[in-house]
Amino acid sequence: DLVEAESLSQLRVRKPRSSDEWSDLSDHINRLLDKIDNYVKNQKQFVEDVSHELRTPVAIVEGHLKMLNRWGKEDPEVLEESISASLQEIVRMKGLVQEMLDLMRADHVDVDYKDEITEVYSTIRQVFNNFVMLYPEFQFYLDIESDPDELYVKIFRNHFEQIFIILLDNAVKYSTDRKEIHVAVSTSVTAVRIAVQDFGEGMSAEDKERVFGRFYRVDKARSRDKGGNGLGLSIAQQLVKSYRGEIWADSVLHHGSIFYVEFPTLTDTRQIYKSKQIAK
Ligand code: ADP
């Protein structure tokens, strides 16, 4: 009870009463300093990564504007191509900025959305059906293992959807000839597991771990062509962690991947009732 902290801004320290408590306090402070040091390093790295990621689209737009300036007035072909290429890069940048904001916000959600609950099956069905509609060239399969009426998780619905959308989006993006996506939902007494499987590019064993890193792409050029920034999975992972869930992947290069997420489910009906009341 010497140090109380839900967050840094709410840190409270009581005056130590014994030499043991003084040494406890020094331990606490050292651990805190380590955390702050890590955090600062992490932020610095992030700023570096972001600058690096933004440099390419900015350079492309700059190149096109220079061309426009030089030849665009006389040559309608240059004019059209430069404008459309610049616009495409700007749309990309806009997406990148949005994803970076999402990533920044993803790590303190449990404080902001503490009382939010989401019904798993209806949310999954809704997102799933949107994908069926969006990608008619794909075959989608949804397998819900045990289907009681309702199943709740203590997660803000938008975040639950966002995680699922990131995995489905990737399954579509990295599919190759076999355009087939399987979603499986299974439950244990205390958790729900969602698996999203594709039969596309797959990944090597090392990449399976690395793909959750910020801006990491197995094939930079290819992912860029598909509109990827390398942030989707890091956003998903950050969100999942914030809700005390787990996310991981199984994959075989050139054969496909399965991404899994697992969350604790709400078993206490009183809590579900209370959260529903708050939501109203
Ligand atoms: P991106 O915007 O590049 O898709 P992600 O963070 O979502 O960013 O994914 C990071 C990288 O992981 C991708 O660039 C891709 O190389 C790899 N990846 C993600 N999902 C899959 C998948 N289902 N199959 C194969 N590779 C994948």
Residues whose N, C-alpha, C, O or C-beta is under 5 A from the ligand:
A	BS01	ADP	N170 A171 Y174 E201 G202 M203 V211 Y216 R217 V218 D219 S223 G227 G228 N229 G230 L231 G232 L233 S234 S257
